[in-house]
Amino acid sequence: MNRVAGFLWRFATMIAVLVALATVAGIGYGWIDASTRSIVGAIAAHTGVNAVHYFFFTYP
């Protein structure tokens, strides 16, 4: 594989993984919303995930 093809393959794989993670997260937030019959629980869960990312992961 040449450099461009290798880059495109890694990029496409990364996008597929991110789409899969977003799908799983959306299903989880939807389940929380449906089980509590309130959007507040899903918002709280999303805020918690965002807080974990903010405090425990570094970003460039």
N, C-alpha and C positions, 0 to 999 in steps of 0.2 A: 504494500500500500504506500502511495506517496504521501507527502506531508499534508497536503490539503485534504485528501480523502481520509486520512487518519484523524485530522482535526474535526472534519464534518461528522465522522462516525462517533467520536467521543461527545461532540456537542449534541447530536441526535439522541444518544444514549442518556446523557444528562437530562435532556428535556423530557424524555420518556419517564425517567425516575421521578422527576419533579411533578409531572402530571399524575403519576400513580399516587404519590404522597398527598397531593391536593385532593385527589378523589377519595382516598381513605379518610382524610381529615373532614371533608364535606359529608361523607356518610356518618362519621362520628358526631359531627355537630347536628346533623339532621336527626340522628337517633336521640340525642340529648333533647332537642327541641320537641320531638314527637313524644318522648317518654315523660317529659315534665309539662308538656302543653304550654310552654312559656319560652320565649326567645331569650329571656334573661340568662338561663342556664347555658345556652350555646354561646352567648356573648361572654359570659364569665370564663368558660372553657377556652375560648379563643384568646381572651385577654391573658389567661394563665400561660398558654403556649407562647404568646408573644413575649411575655415577661421572662420566661425561661430562656428564650432565644436572645433577648436583649442582655440579660445579666450573665449568661453562661457561655455564649459563643462570641467570637470576635469577628468583626467585619472590616474589610479593608477601607 
